[in-house]
Amino acid sequence: MTTIRCDVLVIGAGAAGLMCALTAGQRGRIVQVIDHANKVGKKILMSGGGRCNFTNTGTTAANFISANPHFCKSALARYTPGDFIEMVERHGIAYHEKELGQLFCDISSKQIVRMLLDECAAAGVQIRTDCGVQDIERGADGFRVRTAQGLFHCASLVIATGGLSIPSMGASGFGYEVARRFGHEVLPTRAGLVPLTLSGKHQERFAELSGVALPVEARCNGQSFRNFMLLTHRGISGPAILQISSYWQPGDDLRLDLLPDHDAEHWLREMKRDRGASELRTVLSEVMPRRLAVRLCEQWLKDKPVRQLDERDLLAAANLLSDFPLVASGTEGYRTAEVTLGGVETRKVSSSTMESQLVPGLHFIGEVLDVTGWLGGYNFQWAWASGHAAGQVA
Ligand SMILES: Cc1cc2nc3c(=O)[nH]c(=O)nc-3n(C[C@H](O)[C@H](O)[C@H](O)COP(=O)(O)OP(=O)(O)OC[C@H]3O[C@@H](n4cnc5c(N)ncnc54)[C@H](O)[C@@H]3O)c2cc1C
């Protein structure tokens, strides 16, 4: 079997792995990157609807979920959205801000992969696809990694194999297995940024509303997100729901403000005063999609001229509209989730170098770690920042 010697071996040619490789290569390290998939950066390619929401200019540690909320601070401070934007601009990639600091390519996410590959090539990094790992051994002089394409011998080993979401794109639990094998704890994983499902009577009540979209404020476990919700044939989706899904687990109380731009009680009193003869469904249809307004009136609210709502009816309606209890049965799972919550526990990993405190020379970067961002470019910013942190020392 051929032996390939290098300073740094990165397993996983995704966002974090490529950033780590180009950073280490720029320091003059001999870097190899291997990936079991047939193509590099598959998630980058499919991200942001094909336009890659590559960062968020407002990134702070508060945009991440982790059992160790301080862990991400050091790397995020040392490689900022501005640093990544500088590279994007240097490569002449046109981009635009969509909402709230979210930056997307004007043309295609392929440009981000091309940029990372060009930077890797310029730094002398070698990348091999279709290269699965058979075994990893650690000796006094570094790591030996046996693969179908040869035996790699390296001083630093970087695990950048991501999380479990979208198995059809090459996701695997490999990084968690390596972590456990070297004595690291792996916190329970679950799908995040994922549509929620409804079942039984809760699904029937929303049946035939598939395709209805409206702004809501979704609230769960002390967190809230104001954005659009989309009713689907299996449940609910849209940015507000994807965001809150990362904070929700089966059985948790999930509430929706269906009129986030109004004080529901105040608005109903106004309607009673000014539009008393109108049916509730009529006035509601002016502030939310008609199909939903009609269904709310059929299933939950008393449908009668607004002036006939007595004080109790009015308060009950206001409460339902501003604090609607949504009973979700589960999530769509890793098949459609954008991220994986949980992962390699960070207390035994250096926050400045991503190096294991148990095994010198072993690094974990990107989504395999227990650091999960909100929707909006934060997950790529974490991949760039953690990859850069490891690449500076590996
Ligand atoms: C549909 C979708 C859209 C998204 N859109 C955005 C967005 O617009 N903005 C944003 O910030 N985030 C987005 N994300 C999240 C973002 O893609 C991830 O958080 C990010 O890619 C994580 O980077 P990573 O390098 O840790 O892992 P990945 O990019 O997943 O890379 C891991 C790599 O490791 C390889 N690998 C896995 N197992 C093995 C193994 N056993 N051996 C060898 N190689 C292996 C994989 O093939 C892959 O190439 C999106 C995710 C999805 C699924």
The ligand as a Gaussian input file, in Angstrom:
#p B3LYP/6-31G(d) Opt

LIG

0 1
 C      -29.843000      22.007000       2.371000
 C      -28.888000      22.769000       3.241000
 C      -28.736000      24.137000       3.070000
 C      -27.883000      24.865000       3.898000
 N      -27.750000      26.187000       3.694000
 C      -26.921000      26.904000       4.490000
 C      -26.699000      28.283000       4.241000
 O      -27.183000      28.842000       3.251000
 N      -25.902000      28.966000       5.126000
 C      -25.296000      28.349000       6.195000
 O      -24.589000      29.013000       6.957000
 N      -25.443000      27.034000       6.406000
 C      -26.231000      26.299000       5.580000
 N      -26.363000      24.953000       5.800000
 C      -25.575000      24.321000       6.866000
 C      -24.117000      24.130000       6.379000
 O      -24.149000      23.506000       5.111000
 C      -23.324000      23.259000       7.345000
 O      -23.471000      23.723000       8.660000
 C      -21.844000      23.275000       6.948000
 O      -21.698000      22.739000       5.644000
 C      -21.015000      22.462000       7.933000
 O      -19.701000      22.442000       7.457000
 P      -18.750000      21.192000       7.778000
 O      -17.526000      21.396000       6.980000
 O      -18.649000      20.992000       9.238000
 O      -19.547000      19.923000       7.215000
 P      -19.936000      19.597000       5.698000
 O      -19.949000      20.808000       4.865000
 O      -21.169000      18.760000       5.820000
 O      -18.721000      18.703000       5.194000
 C      -18.449000      17.431000       5.728000
 C      -17.683000      16.655000       4.664000
 O      -17.228000      15.451000       5.260000
 C      -17.425000      14.395000       4.360000
 N      -17.535000      13.144000       5.129000
 C      -18.527000      12.752000       5.951000
 N      -18.238000      11.540000       6.452000
 C      -17.053000      11.177000       5.944000
 C      -16.252000      10.012000       6.085000
 N      -16.639000       8.978000       6.838000
 N      -15.075000       9.942000       5.414000
 C      -14.683000      10.979000       4.611000
 N      -15.402000      12.097000       4.427000
 C      -16.576000      12.182000       5.104000
 C      -18.695000      14.744000       3.614000
 O      -18.777000      14.063000       2.370000
 C      -18.546000      16.254000       3.475000
 O      -17.881000      16.608000       2.277000
 C      -27.191000      24.205000       4.952000
 C      -27.319000      22.818000       5.112000
 C      -28.149000      22.101000       4.259000
 C      -28.250000      20.619000       4.457000

